[in-house]
Structure formats: C-alpha cells, structure tokens
Amino acid sequence: MFDPENTAQLYQDDGGTTAVTADNQPIGLWQDETPNGLDLSQSTSAARPIYRTDGTFHWAEMDGVDDSLISTPILRIGNPTTMVIGYQMLATEGTGRVNFAEISKNSINAMSIGSRPSIDRLQYLSRLSEKSVSISHVSAQPPYGGHQKRVVTLQATSGQVIIRMDGNVVLNTTQNLTSEFTDAQPLRVGIGVSGASMPGAFRLFGLQVWNDPATQPDAAQIDQLESWMADKIGVTL
C-alpha cells in the first residue's frame, strides 16, 4: 500500500536518510505501509518522481522521460492479482501503453495496468513466455479517462480480467494467463519493461496491490477501497 499523503513513508534518497517534507521534492524511496516490505525506490537521482501537493491532495508525479520506481523481487506474475490506483494522465501523445504499475521479469514475462496517453484509454497486459503463455493485451471500452483524476481497479483472475473506472466496469474479458505463474519479481511504477510500454507523464495519488497467495478483496471491500481512493483525489463515485 502506497499513500503519498503519508510523507513519513517518503524519502528523497533511496537509502532513506533525507525525508520528503515539502512540495516538489524528489522521491527516492517510497516505503510500503504494510509489513510486507514492498518498498519502492530509485537509485538514479534524475529518474526520481516528484512529490507534489496543492495543500489538499497529494501525489507522485512522473515526468514522462525516465521517472520510475521499483521494488525488491518478491511478487508473483500470475493470478489472482488486484490493484487499486488513483491516477491522472498528463501525457497526451502516443499510442503505446504508459504503465502505472506492473509486476515483471522482462519484456515477455509481465502483467501490467496502464493507459494509452493519446486518448487516456485503460489497457491491461499479461504475458508469460517462459510458461508458453502468449500475450493478452486488452483495452477498456468507453468511457475513457479524459485526462482527469480517476480511480481504477484491476482484478485479474484465471483467464479473466476486469477493470473498473470510478466504480464502473469498463472491461470484463478473457486473458490468456490462467494458472501459470512465476515467483519473486519486482513491482515497477512508471516506466515498465513489458512489451509495448512507453514513458509518459502521469500523477499517482495512491496504489494498493494484492498478489497471490494473499487473500483478494471481495466486492464489498473493493467498494470501500475505491471510496477511500476517491476521497484522496477528490473524485465522486
């Protein structure tokens, strides 16, 4: 769980020695708020996203050039996986996928959620070539994000993927990844390594990840989580 409003979890350097205390400071380390230790970091100073606040809302801002964060490799590429994300796409050019979050080993073994910046259309990818699973690259139907602040939920289960935007289902379809998996991979935020991904500027208002074998949130809990995220970014569901 990552909440940029909680600046006690943010540091300007990846070693965690200099706290983030004010708007427009870099994020070199973003600590996981759970005991799972899924801390996100960036060792290259120029590639660190920026902590931003307008006094009411708080977010990490990616510059669309090289900003990204990565965790230690402890997650599973596989199902089930749930992500709840608060985002706003800033980039408006490009037809590839700007990854908000992905669990990946390399370009052909990954699963990710992001958006096509030219029309802010949500996209999901899964591929696990080392298990002979071909690519599922599916795109949400309208309404699109419109480059506004949005709450997005991804729920990937065996052979199926559902994406919700602001509490409404915008994608419910099949995917090729079923029961196959590969363990101990990192979570990446911003620039991804999975195929067709591209850099793009966006704001991240929060991120929550449930990864197998953790118990996934049920429908009632998803409603609660989306409401929490909506309050964080000023969206009415």
C-alpha positions in Angstrom: 0.0 0.0 0.0 1.4 3.4 -1.1 -0.2 6.7 0.0 1.7 9.9 -0.9 -0.2 11.9 1.7 1.7 9.9 4.3 5.0 11.7 3.8 6.5 9.8 6.8 7.0 7.0 4.2 8.7 9.2 1.6 12.4 9.9 1.3 14.4 12.0 -1.2 17.2 9.4 -1.5 16.9 5.6 -2.0 18.8 5.0 1.3 16.0 6.6 3.4 18.2 9.3 5.1 16.6 12.5 3.9 12.8 12.8 4.4 10.4 14.3 2.0 8.9 17.4 3.8 7.7 19.8 1.1 6.2 20.1 -2.3 8.4 19.5 -5.3 11.0 17.3 -3.6 12.2 14.0 -5.3 11.0 10.6 -4.1 14.0 8.2 -3.9 12.3 5.8 -1.5 8.6 5.1 -1.0 8.0 2.8 1.8 5.3 0.2 1.9 2.7 0.9 4.6 2.1 -2.8 5.2 4.5 -5.2 6.9 5.2 -6.9 3.6 8.3 -4.7 2.8 7.4 -3.9 -0.8 9.3 -0.6 -0.7 9.7 1.3 -4.0 13.0 3.0 -4.7 15.0 4.7 -7.4 18.8 4.9 -7.2 19.3 7.3 -10.1 18.6 10.8 -8.9 17.4 12.2 -12.3 14.9 9.4 -12.6 13.1 10.0 -9.3 9.5 11.1 -9.4 8.5 14.3 -7.6 6.2 14.6 -4.5 3.6 17.2 -5.2 0.8 18.7 -3.2 -1.7 21.5 -3.7 -2.4 21.7 0.1 -5.4 19.4 -0.2 -4.3 16.4 -2.4 -1.0 14.6 -2.7 0.6 12.7 -5.5 3.8 11.4 -7.0 4.4 13.0 -10.4 6.2 11.1 -13.2 7.9 13.4 -15.8 7.3 11.1 -18.8 11.0 10.8 -19.6 12.7 8.4 -17.2 10.9 8.6 -13.8 10.2 5.2 -12.3 10.3 3.2 -9.0 11.0 -0.4 -8.5 10.7 -2.8 -5.5 12.7 -5.9 -4.5 11.6 -9.0 -6.4 9.1 -10.6 -4.1 5.8 -10.7 -6.1 4.3 -13.3 -8.4 3.5 -12.8 -12.0 0.2 -14.6 -12.1 -3.4 -14.7 -10.8 -5.2 -13.6 -8.7 -3.9 -10.1 -8.5 -5.8 -6.9 -7.6 -4.7 -3.3 -7.9 -6.5 -0.1 -6.8 -4.9 3.0 -8.3 -5.6 6.7 -8.2 -4.2 8.4 -11.3 -4.3 11.3 -13.7 -2.7 11.0 -17.1 -0.8 14.1 -18.1 0.8 12.9 -21.4 -1.4 13.3 -24.4 0.8 11.9 -27.2 1.5 8.3 -28.1 -0.5 5.1 -28.8 1.6 2.7 -26.6 0.8 1.9 -23.0 2.1 4.1 -20.2 2.4 1.7 -17.3 1.1 2.8 -13.9 2.1 -0.4 -12.2 3.4 -3.7 -13.4 4.8 -7.0 -12.0 7.5 -8.1 -14.4 10.6 -10.1 -15.0 11.4 -8.8 -18.5 9.6 -7.6 -21.7 7.9 -11.0 -22.3 7.1 -12.1 -18.7 4.9 -9.5 -17.1 1.5 -8.3 -16.2 0.6 -4.6 -16.1 -2.1 -1.9 -16.0 -1.7 1.5 -17.7 -3.3 3.8 -20.2 -2.8 4.9 -23.8 -2.0 8.6 -23.4 -3.4 9.9 -26.7 -7.0 9.1 -25.6 -6.4 8.0 -21.9 -7.7 4.5 -22.6 -7.0 1.9 -20.0 -5.0 -1.1 -21.1 -4.1 -4.4 -19.5 -1.3 -6.7 -20.5 -0.3 -10.2 -19.4 2.3 -12.5 -20.9 4.4 -15.3 -19.5 6.5 -16.6 -22.3 8.6 -18.9 -20.0 5.4 -20.8 -19.3 4.3 -20.7 -23.0 1.5 -18.2 -22.3 1.0 -15.7 -25.2 0.1 -12.1 -24.9 -3.2 -10.8 -23.7 -3.3 -7.1 -24.5 -6.8 -5.8 -23.9 -8.1 -2.3 -23.8 -11.1 -0.8 -21.9 -14.2 0.4 -23.7 -15.5 3.9 -23.2 -15.8 6.0 -21.2 -12.1 6.8 -21.3 -10.2 8.7 -18.6 -10.3 12.1 -20.3 -7.0 13.1 -18.6 -8.9 13.7 -15.4 -8.3 12.2 -11.9 -9.6 8.7 -11.9 -9.9 5.7 -9.6 -9.1 2.4 -11.3 -9.4 -1.1 -10.0 -7.8 -4.1 -11.8 -8.9 -7.6 -10.9 -7.0 -10.4 -12.8 -8.1 -14.0 -12.1 -7.6 -17.2 -14.0 -8.4 -16.5 -17.6 -10.3 -13.3 -16.9 -9.6 -9.6 -16.3 -11.9 -6.9 -15.0 -11.1 -3.2 -15.0 -13.3 -0.6 -13.2 -13.0 3.2 -13.5 -14.7 5.3 -10.9 -16.7 2.4 -9.7 -18.0 1.3 -13.1 -16.8 -1.8 -15.1 -15.2 -0.7 -18.3 -13.6 -4.0 -19.2 -14.6 -7.6 -18.5 -13.0 -10.1 -20.8 -10.8 -13.1 -21.1 -7.0 -13.2 -20.8 -4.5 -16.0 -21.7 -2.9 -16.2 -18.3 -4.7 -18.8 -16.2 -3.0 -20.9 -13.5 0.6 -20.3 -14.7 2.9 -18.2 -12.6 6.5 -17.2 -11.8 7.6 -16.0 -8.4 9.9 -13.4 -6.9 9.5 -10.5 -9.4 9.5 -6.7 -8.7 6.7 -4.2 -8.8 7.5 -1.4 -11.2 5.8 2.0 -11.2 6.2 4.4 -14.1 8.4 3.1 -16.9 7.8 -0.6 -17.5 9.8 -3.3 -19.3 6.8 -5.2 -20.7 6.2 -5.1 -24.4 4.6 -2.0 -26.0 5.1 0.1 -22.8 6.3 3.7 -23.2 7.3 6.6 -20.9 4.5 9.1 -20.2 3.8 11.8 -17.6 1.1 11.0 -15.0 0.2 11.6 -11.4 -0.1 8.7 -9.0 -2.4 9.5 -6.0 -2.1 6.1 -4.4 -1.6 2.4 -5.1 -2.7 -0.8 -3.4 -1.7 -4.3 -4.5 -2.9 -7.7 -3.5 -0.9 -10.5 -5.1 -1.4 -14.3 -4.9 -1.3 -16.1 -2.4 -2.7 -13.2 -0.4 -6.5 -13.2 0.1 -8.0 -10.9 -2.5 -10.5 -8.2 -1.5 -14.2 -9.1 -2.1 -16.8 -6.9 -3.8 -17.7 -5.0 -0.6 -14.1 -4.3 0.2 -13.4 -3.1 -3.3 -16.2 -0.6 -2.9 -14.6 0.6 0.4 -11.1 0.8 -1.2 -12.4 2.8 -4.2 -14.2 5.2 -1.8 -11.0 5.7 0.2 -9.1 6.4 -3.0 -11.8 8.7 -4.3 -11.5 10.8 -1.2 -7.8 11.0 -1.7 -8.1 12.6 -5.1 -11.5 14.4 -4.9 -13.5 12.1 -7.2 -17.2 11.4 -6.8 -18.0 7.8 -7.5 
